[in-house]
């Protein structure tokens, strides 16, 4: 009887020693908090003044007359991709259509993109895995804009815009103008 009790104690201690919760050795950082988004207020834009053809400015980046000459704050979005007309084959998409894992490719880079409905800066949470391209690895959020899927970085700046194609595939371009595709 004493031998059975000893074997039982040894087996229990061996089991507890293999338990990760008992060891308490590894520390993992807490998950990042969800950041609520605020709506953008609309307003009237001032018209741009176009210089005469062939006119040369003494200062290449001189501010246009009538426009403020301000330096953007760090992390502020400076420019957005121009809205391109939707292809005739573009179809309506919903948020639930985008959830889960996707293969994303641009140029010679292929990696995985994961999308959730967790509210995040600029839309919903997204992350990439295995990307060797800095542009693709910067994706941290996504949102829908009409028939487009907009991929965004940590500051809410646009990384890429894509339209739904046939089946579960999307194609578009990055903010740098490179072709990008999503597929299951």
C-alpha positions in Angstrom: 0.0 0.0 0.0 2.8 2.4 0.9 4.5 1.6 -2.5 1.2 2.5 -4.4 0.9 5.8 -2.5 4.6 6.7 -3.3 4.0 5.9 -7.0 0.8 8.0 -7.0 2.7 11.0 -5.4 5.5 10.7 -7.9 3.1 10.6 -10.9 1.2 13.6 -9.6 4.3 15.6 -9.1 5.6 14.7 -12.6 2.2 15.8 -14.0 2.2 19.1 -12.1 5.9 19.8 -13.1 4.9 19.5 -16.8 2.0 21.9 -16.4 2.8 25.4 -17.9 0.6 27.2 -15.4 2.4 25.7 -12.4 5.9 26.7 -13.7 5.1 30.4 -14.1 8.4 31.0 -15.9 7.4 32.7 -19.2 5.9 36.2 -19.3 3.8 37.4 -22.2 2.8 41.0 -22.7 -0.9 41.8 -22.2 -3.0 42.2 -25.4 -3.2 45.7 -26.9 -6.3 47.6 -25.9 -8.9 48.3 -28.5 -8.8 51.9 -29.7 -12.2 53.4 -30.5 -12.5 55.4 -33.7 -14.1 58.8 -34.0 -16.2 59.9 -37.0 -14.6 62.4 -39.4 -16.5 65.6 -39.7 -17.1 66.9 -43.2 -16.6 70.4 -44.5 -16.1 72.5 -47.6 -12.8 72.1 -49.4 -11.0 75.1 -50.8 -10.4 74.9 -54.6 -6.9 74.3 -55.8 -5.2 76.9 -58.0 -3.5 75.2 -61.0 -0.4 77.0 -62.3 -0.3 77.9 -66.0 1.3 75.2 -68.2 5.1 75.7 -68.3 5.2 77.9 -65.2 8.0 77.1 -62.9 8.0 77.9 -59.2 11.2 79.2 -57.6 10.5 76.8 -54.7 9.6 73.3 -55.7 7.4 72.6 -52.7 6.0 76.1 -52.3 2.5 76.2 -50.8 -0.3 77.0 -53.3 -2.0 80.4 -52.9 -5.1 80.1 -50.7 -3.9 77.0 -49.0 -2.4 76.8 -45.5 1.3 76.1 -45.3 1.4 73.8 -42.3 3.7 71.0 -41.3 1.7 67.8 -40.5 1.9 66.4 -37.0 3.9 63.2 -36.6 1.7 60.2 -37.5 -0.9 62.4 -39.3 -2.1 61.2 -42.6 -0.7 63.4 -45.3 -2.3 62.0 -48.4 -4.8 59.3 -49.4 -5.1 57.2 -52.4 -7.2 58.8 -55.1 -10.6 57.2 -55.5 -10.5 55.1 -58.6 -13.8 54.2 -60.3 -15.1 50.8 -59.4 -14.4 48.1 -62.1 -17.6 46.9 -63.8 -17.1 43.4 -62.2 -16.7 44.8 -58.7 -19.3 43.3 -56.3 -20.8 44.4 -53.0 -19.0 43.1 -50.0 -19.9 42.9 -46.3 -17.7 42.9 -43.2 -18.4 39.2 -42.5 -17.1 38.4 -46.0 -13.7 39.6 -45.0 -13.2 37.7 -41.7 -10.5 35.1 -41.2 -7.3 34.3 -43.0 -6.2 35.4 -46.4 -3.2 35.1 -48.7 -1.9 38.5 -49.6 0.6 39.1 -52.4 2.3 42.1 -53.8 5.3 41.9 -56.1 7.5 39.0 -55.0 6.1 39.1 -51.4 3.5 36.5 -50.3 2.2 36.2 -46.8 -0.9 35.7 -44.6 -3.4 38.4 -43.6 -5.8 37.9 -40.8 -8.9 40.1 -40.3 -11.3 40.4 -37.3 -14.2 42.7 -36.3 -12.3 44.1 -33.3 -12.5 47.9 -33.5 -9.1 49.3 -34.2 -7.5 52.5 -35.5 -9.0 53.3 -38.8 -11.5 50.4 -38.8 -11.1 46.8 -37.7 -8.1 44.8 -36.5 -5.9 43.1 -39.0 -2.4 41.6 -38.8 0.0 39.9 -41.2 2.4 37.0 -40.7 5.4 36.0 -42.7 5.7 39.2 -44.8 9.2 40.2 -46.0 7.8 43.3 -47.6 7.6 46.4 -45.3 4.4 47.7 -46.9 2.5 44.5 -46.4 3.8 43.9 -42.8 2.6 47.4 -41.8 -1.1 46.4 -42.3 -2.8 46.6 -38.9 -6.4 47.6 -39.7 -9.0 47.2 -42.5 -12.3 48.9 -43.4 -14.9 48.9 -46.2 -15.4 52.0 -48.3 -18.3 51.2 -50.8 -17.1 48.2 -52.9 -13.5 48.6 -51.7 -11.5 47.0 -49.0 -9.1 49.5 -47.5 -6.0 48.2 -45.7 -4.4 50.6 -43.2 -1.3 51.0 -41.0 -1.0 51.8 -37.3 -1.7 55.5 -37.8 -4.7 54.9 -40.0 -2.9 55.7 -43.2 -3.9 53.8 -46.2 -1.7 50.9 -47.3 -3.8 49.5 -50.1 -7.3 49.5 -51.7 -8.8 46.4 -53.3 -12.0 45.5 -55.1 -13.7 42.1 -55.0 -13.2 40.0 -58.0 -14.5 36.5 -58.9 -15.0 34.1 -56.1 -13.1 34.9 -52.9 -10.4 37.1 -54.5 -9.6 40.8 -54.4 -7.2 42.9 -56.4 -6.1 46.4 -56.2 -3.0 48.5 -55.5 -0.8 49.7 -52.7 -0.3 53.3 -51.8 3.0 53.1 -53.7 1.1 51.9 -56.8 2.2 48.2 -56.7 -0.4 45.6 -57.6 -1.8 43.6 -54.6 -4.1 40.6 -54.4 -6.0 38.8 -51.6 -7.2 35.2 -52.0 -8.4 32.4 -49.8 
